[in-house]
């Protein structure tokens, strides 16, 4: 089988003793793949092979190297048979679950693959991937790998007796495949096979499965030794060296060339077709008697029966003339297909090239361009693409702005953490200094209880932030960055919308009041180091909160007054106390603060503030000079004399309010 070119050249000499010539032509290859009744009749009418051919026919066979011209074999085998002949897949491993495992607990093929992967990870076995995992019976599954190194790792590994608390038996292949086989060439006959085996084991310790190959056509008295190597590194190194030293002999070392695989049926044991194409019952490979379900088969006579020629040998034995002729025809067809590039001999672990599509592989059909207008008023793809590109560019700009805001916010958080750490360290240093300055614990406790030092009060101005958000959902990060930038413990946000609760400001307590529409609403955020109490009110767009913990108690009244809302400022009078701060967005225009004119809303607000309060104006700002007027007023004491006149004026003003 090794080195097929040499075997093909000397085959006629070998066939002088073994080849039997028949006078009938070879059975058509279509008979092997067609199960019709007519083909079966033709198979029955086939003539038997002559057991004693004349001497002159053997001489003629020796003179003609082939029985038929080459064109006779090009249609004898289909492409599936030719591809199977050159395949060399690695053998499979089997896992059989014990009878103690209930049928409902037997895992499927996917579950078996997952269990095997976990088993490999637990035992630190570097397996790349499983190339196959399928069920091969009720309690049996088979799996395989596609890499030669992975196969040797699993072949040499001692498998456990259970997997995931399920008792199972792992069955490995009995022998290594031919892809791990090497051949020592031209071993002299004076070297005994046992001595040669020992010499090979000294050089390659992982060598197993020794067998000798004798060639009758060699002029020199020598033989070859075939063996397999269980270690991939030793196998590759031996291939690179290419020779082995046997005493004074330096013999060549080559790889074993696998013969072409036959296509045969495992049911009827005939060559030329597979089991799925056969309608015959499953037969014994020795006596060809069909199996009976539920009955253990045993051959009655210790004789062999060939399914090809009815001879006394196995159906695939090389001494069968039909099998021998089939191998010759298959070799000619495969060699021709390999030379023409129709098929390619693959090796285990070889990575196939990915599919590459070229420009001219699938040319477009020539179609005439017809200028037609669509029946519906739909936009073309170009306008749609341009619109999508514009939206994508806007989205990129928004994401970039949010990223910058998050960076600034993170920086503010880091600065705040640094200040807290410094304050904490200074406190610890002061306590440690007092601790080590006293000799006893009682003196330290006495000093801490009767601390004569006077703590000076530090007055820090209170910053109040008033900001029109115009949508809390998309501008939450910007608002948070602004809070930490101005270091304001009290913040008033107007026009926050319905998404006010989608984002919480860290270390702040929020108070919210809904507005007249989905985009309105007011929210006050108070730092958690201050104690705040909300005053209940059902006035829309208005939040009232009392803040404690300062040098004096204050009350914050935040207002958002949209253009379409009609409201009475007199509703705030019951909540006005000393130390009240009124702030918010009044949506008013005032000539005094840079607008083009003064509307009645600003006039009414000014009269209300001036007539009702004796107030200090901390801050007034017109946004864009029009449409908005932000006010911050602090109440010292109330003026109650003109309140009734002002409220009457406001009632008249609300009827004509813009």
N, C-alpha and C positions, 0 to 999 in steps of 0.2 A: 504493500500500500504506500510505502514511503517512496518519494521521488518518482512521481508518476511518469515523467518524461523517459526515464530509463526503462520503466516497466512497459511502456507502450512500444518501445523500440524492440524489445526482445519477446513480446507476447507471442508472436507466431511460433517461436521455438518452444515455448512452454505449452502451447496448445497442441503440439504434436502428440502429447500423451493424454491430455485431459479434454480437449475440445471435441464435441460430437456434432457432426454436420447433418443438417436436415435438408431434404430436398424441397420442402415447402417454404414459401416466403414467410417473412416475419409477420406476426399478428399485428394488424393496424393499431396505432396508439389510441384511436377513438374508442376501441373496445374497453380500454381501461377506465374510461370516464363516463361511459354510457351504460345504463342498466336496463336497456330495453330487451324485450324477448328475442328480437331478431339477432342481437349481438350475442345473447346467451346461446342461441342455436348455433351460431358460427363458432363459438368457443367449444361446443360439444363435438363439432365436426372436424376439429383441428387434428391433424395427424400426429401420432406419437413419434417420438424421436428414435431413430435407429440406434440400437445399442452397439452394433459392430459395423462401423463404416469401413468401406474399402480403403486400402492403403493408398491408392492413387488419389482418392478424394482428400486425404490428409495432405498429400504433397501439393495439390492444387490450393488447398487452404493456406499452406505455408507460402506459396508464391504470391497470393493476393492478400495484401494487408488488411483489406476491408471487404465485407460481404456485399455492400451496396455502395453506390456513389454517394457523395456528400449531400447532394440535393435531396436524397431520399430521407435524410435524418432531420432536415430543418423543420419539418412539420410533424415530427414524431412526438414531440413534447411541447406542452403549452408553457407559458411563462411562469406559472406558479410552480410547476415541477422543477424548472431550471433554477428559480430563486431558492427553492428549498434545498437543492443539491449543494449550494455553496454557503448556506447559513451555518453558523456555528454558535448557537446560543448556549449560555451557561446553564447547567442543570438546575433543577428546582429543589427546594427544601420543603419538607412536609411537616405539618403539625397536626397531631391526632389527639383530640380531647378524650379524656377517660370516660368510662361509662358512668362514673359517679356524678358527672356533670349532667344536670337535667336538660332535656331538649330545649326548653324555653330559655335556658341560660347559655346555650351555645352561641358564641358571638358570630356576627356576620363577617364578611371579608373585609369591610372597611374597619370594623372594630378590631379585627385581628391585626390589621396593619398599624392601627394606633397603639395597640398593646405591644407590638414588636418594637415600634419606635421608642416607647417609654422604657422597654426592657433594655434596649441598646444604650439609652441615655443613663439609666441607673447603673449599668455595668461599665460605662465609659468605653463603649465600643464605637470607633469612628466609622459609621456606615453613612455613605452619602445619601442614598435614597433606595427605595424598593422599586424595582421595575415592574413587578407583577405581584398581585395577591388576590387569588380567586378561591372559591370553594371547589373541592374535589371529592365531595361526598357529604354524607349527613354530619359526620363528626370530623371530617378531614379538610384541611385547607393547604394549599401550596403557595409558596412565595419564592421570589427570585430577585437577584440583584444584577445590574448590568455592568458593574465594574469588576475587573479581575482581582484587584486588591481586596475589595469588599467580599468577594466570593471566598478567597483564601482565609480571610479573617473569620467568617462564619463556619467554614469547613474545619478549621483548626480549633474552634472554640468549643468548650465543654458546656453543652446546653443544660439549663436547669430542668427540674422535673415538674415544675408548675409555673404558671404565668398568671399573675394577678389573682392568686388564691384559687386557680383552676388547675387541676392536675392534667397534664398534657405530656405527650411524647413527641420529641422532635426527631425527625428522620433526615439524616444527611445523605447526599449521594455516596454510593459505594466507592467510586473511583473518581479521580480527578479527570476533567475533560482533556481533549487533545491539545488545547491551547497552552497547557502547562507541560507538554511533553517535549523531551529532547532525545536525540539519537546519537550514539557514539558509533562512528563509521569505521569499517575495516578493522575490526578486532581480530587478531590472528587466532587460528583454531588451537594453537598450542596454549593459549591462555584460557583457563577454565572459566565457566560462567560465574561460579561462586567467587573466584579470585577477582574477576572483573567487577562483580557487584561490590565487593569489599573495597576495591580501589576507588570506585565511583563514590561510595559513601564517605571515604576519607576526604575526597575533594569537595563533594556536595553533600553535607550531612542531611539535608532535607529531601533527598531523593527517595522515592517509593515506587512501587509497581513496576518491577523490572520484568522485561520479556525480551527474548532473542528473535532476531529476524534473519532468516537464511535465504540467500539468493542462489539458485542453481545455475544461473547464467554467468556468474562471476568466474573469471579465469583464475583469480587468486583465491587461495583457501582462506576465507575470512567470513565473518558474520557481523551483524549490527546488534546493538543493545539499545532498546527503547526503555525509557523511564520517565516518570513525572516528578516535578519538584513542588513541594508544599510551601515554599517560601518564595515570594515574588522577587525579592531583592537578590537572592541567590540565583534564581532563574535568569533574571536580566543580566547579572554579572557573568554567568556562564555563557550566555549568548554573545556578550561582547568579547569575551576571550576567544571563543570559537574553537578551542582545542583542549584536550585533556592528556595528561602524561600517564602512560601505563608502563612503568619501568623504563625501558629504552625506547618505547614507542610514543610518538607524539601524534595522537589520533585526532581527526577532525570531529567537531561537535556541531550538529545542525539541529534545526527545529523539525518537528514531525509534521509532515504534510498530510492533512486529513483527507481521506477519500470522499468522493461525492456521496451525499446522502440519498438513499433510495426513497421513493414514494411508494408506500405500501399500506394496505388496509389491516387494521388490528382486529377486524371481525372475521373476514374470510381468509386472511393471511396471503392475499394475492398482491402482486406489485402493480403499480400504475395508477392507483386511485386511493382516496382516503376513506375513512370509515363513514363520514357523513354522506358520501355518494354511493354507499353500498346498502343493499337491502337484505343481505344474507345475515343469518344469526351469528352471534359471537361464538367462535369455535376455539378449541384447545390448540395452542401453537405446536403441540407435539403430534397428536393423533388426529387433529381436525374434526373431532366430534363436537357437535354443538353443546353448549352449556345448558343446564336445566336450572331454573330458578329454585332456590331453596335446597338444592341437592349438591353436596360436595363432590366435585368431579375427580375421578381417578381413571387413568388410562388402563384399559383392559389388557392390552398387549404392550410389551416393552419395545415397540417398534415405532419408527418415525414415518411420517407421511408428508410429502411435499405438496403444497397447494399448486405449484407451478407445473411440475412434471410427474407427480405421483410417485416420486422416488423415495427411497428409504433414507431421508435426511430432513433437516429442518427446511422450512419453506424459503428462508432467506440465506441458506448456506451457499458459500462461494463455489461449491462443486456442482451446483445445479446448472445445467447448460443454459436454461432460459434466463436465470438470474445473471449468469456470466455475460450472455449476449446483451441483456438489458443494461448492464453496467458499461459495456463497450459503447453501445449506442448513446447512452447518457453522457459518457465522457466526451464523445465527439460533439454532441449538441452543446454541452456546457462550455467546452473550449472555444467553439465558434462564437457563442454568445458573449463570452468574456473578451475575446479578441475584437469583436464588433462594438463593444461597449454597451450592449443591451442590458447586461447585468454586471454586478460588481461583487467581488468576494469581500465580505465584511468580517471583521474580527470583533470578539467581545470587548466591550468598553469603548468602541470607536464612536466618536461623536459625528453625527451626520451634519452635512452643511445645511444651513438654513436656506429656505427658498428665497431667491433673488429675482425680482421682477424688473425687466428692462423696459425701456420706453417703447420699443417696437414689438414687444411680445403680444400685446393685445391692442392692435390699432383700431381707431374709431371708424365707424362706417361713414361713407361719404353721403352726407345729407344736405339737401338744398336748403339754403337759408330763406325762410319765408317771413316777410315782415307782416306781422299780424298784431292787432291790438287785443288785449284781454277783454273778455265780455264783462267782467266786473271791474269796478274802479279800485283796483288793488295796486299797491306800490310795488315797484320792482325790487329785485334783490339788492341792487346797488344802494338804493336809498335806505333799505333796511339795514344793510351792513354799515353804512355811514352813521346811522342812528345808534347802532350798537357800539360802534367805535367811540362815539361821543360819550355815551353812558359809561363805557369802560374807562375812558380818560378821566371823567368826573369822579368815578369811584376810586381811581388811583390817587387823585389829588386829596380826596377825603380821607383815605387810609393813611396817606402820608402826614396829613395834618393831625390825625388821631395819634399816630406814632410819635410825632414831636410832642404832643400834649402829654402822652404817657411818660415820655422821657423826663419832661419837666416835673411832672407829678412825682415820679420816682426820686428825682433829685431833692424835691421838697421833703419827702418822707425821710430820706437819708439825713438831711440837715436836722430835721426834728429829732430823729433818733440820736444823732450826735449830741445835741443840746441836752437831751434827757440823760444820756450817759455821763456827760460832764457834771451835771447837777447831782447825779447819783454818786459819782466818785467824790465830789467835794463834801457831800454829806457823810460819806463813809470815813473820809480822812478826818473830818472834825470829830466824829464819834470815837475813832481810834485814838486820836490825840488825847481826848479826855480820858479814855480808858487807860492808856499807858501812863498818863501823868499822875494817877493816883495809885497808891500802894495796895489798898484793900478794896474789896467789893463794896463794903458798906460806905466807904467814902465816895465811891463813884455814884452809888444810888442816892446818897444824900445830896450830892452836887446836882444830880439830874432832877431830883424832886424839888429842891430849893434853888432853882437857877436864878441867880441875881441879875443876870444879863437881861437887858431890855431889848426886845425885838422891835426894830423900827418898822413902821408901816410904809410900804412902798405903793404909791398910787400910779397905776398904769392906765393910760387913756384907753377907753373902750372904743374899739373900731366896729362899726356896723356897716355891712355890705348890703346894698340894694341893687338888684340886677334883674333885668328883663330877659329871661332865658329864651323864650320863643321856642319851646320844645325841649323837654328834659331828656328825651330818649337819645337824641343825636348829639347833644352838647353837654352831657354829664361830665365827661372827662375835662372839658374846657372849664366848666364851672368849678370842679374840684381843684384844678390848677390855680384858678383865680382865688379861691378861698385861702389856700396855703401861701399864695404870693403876698396877699395883703394882711395875712395873719389876723383874721377877723373871727372872734368867737360867736358873733351874732350875725346871721345872714338872712336876708329876705329876698326871695325869688318869686317873681310874678310870671304869669303866663307859662306855667310849667306843663300843662296838658295832662292827659290821662296816664302817661307813662312816668308819673312822678315817683312811683314805688319800684321802678325797674332797676334803680341804682341808688345805693345808700352811701352817704358820705361817712367815711370812717371817723369814729370818735365824736360823732355829732348825733343829737336827738332831733328828729324831724316832726313838725306839726303842719298838717295840710288841711286846706278847706277848698272844696270844689268850686268851680265857676259856673257861669251861665251857659257855656258851650264847651265842647270837647277840648279846645285849645287853651282854655282859661285856667283859673286856679291859682292859689297863693300858698307858699310854703315857707316856714321859718325853721332854720336849723340853729340849734343852740349847742355849744360845746359841752361835753359831758362833765367837765370840771365845774360847770355852773348848774345850779338847781333851778329847773324851770317848771312852771305850772300853767296849764292851759285854761283859759276862761271860755266856757262853753257859750257858743252863739251860733245861730242858724243863718247869719248874714252871709250871702254868697260872696266869694272873692275877698274874704276878710278873716284874718287870724289874729287872736289876742292872746298874748303869753306874758306872764309875770316871771321875772328873773330875780332870784335870790342869790346871796353870796357875794354881792358887791358892797361898796361903801354905803350905798343906799339902794333900796328896792326900786326897780323900774318896771314899767309895763310897755310892751311893744305892741302897737296896732299896725298891722301891715294890710295894705289895700291895693287891689288891682281893679281899676275902673275902666272897663272897655268902652268903646265908642257906642255900642248898642245897648248898654245897660242904663236903666233909669233907677237911680238910688237916692235915698235921703240921708244926708250926712247927720241929720238929727238922730239917726239910729245909733250913732256912736256915743251920744251924750251920756247914757247910763254907765258907760265903761270908762269915762274920763276921770282920772284921779291924778294926784300930784305925782310927778315923775313919769308921766306918760310920754312916749316917743311915737309919733305918727309918721309913718314912712310908707312909700309905695309908688306905683305908677298910676298917675291920674289921667294920662292921655289928654292933656290940656295944652293950649298954646298961649304964650304970654310974650308981649312986646318987651317986657322988662328983662326977660331972660333970653333974648336973641331971636324970637320968632317974628314973623312978619306982622302978626296982629294978635290981639288978645280976645279969646272967645269967652262965652258966658260961663263955661265950666271952670276956667281959671279964675274968672271974677268971683264966682260963687265960692270956690275953694279959698281964695284969699280973704274974702269977707268972713268966712267961717273961722279961719285961723286967727285973724286979727281981732275979731269981735268977741270970740269965745275965750281965747287964750291970751295970757301974757307970756310970750314965748321967745325963746332964743333960736334964731335960725342958724343951724349948724351947716347945712348944705342944701343948695338948690342947683339943679343941673337940667338944662334942656337938651334932649337927645336929638341931634340933627337940626336943631332950631325949630322943629315943628312936630306936631302929633303927640309928643310925650313930654311930661313934666314930672321929674322926680323930686320929691320934697322930703326933708327930714326935720321935724319940729319937736322940740322938747317943751313940755308944759311945766311952768313953775307953779302957777295957781290959776284958778278959773275965774273968769269975769261973768257973773250971773245976771247982770242988770239988763244987757241987751240981747240975751239969748232968745227971748220970744220974738223980737223983731226980726232977728236973723233967720229964724226957722220959718217965719211967715214969708220972708223974701225968697227962701229956698223953695218953698212950695210953689210959688209963682214961677220961679226960674226953671223948675223941672219940666214944666209943660212945654217950654220952648227950647229945651236942651238939644244940642247937636250931638 
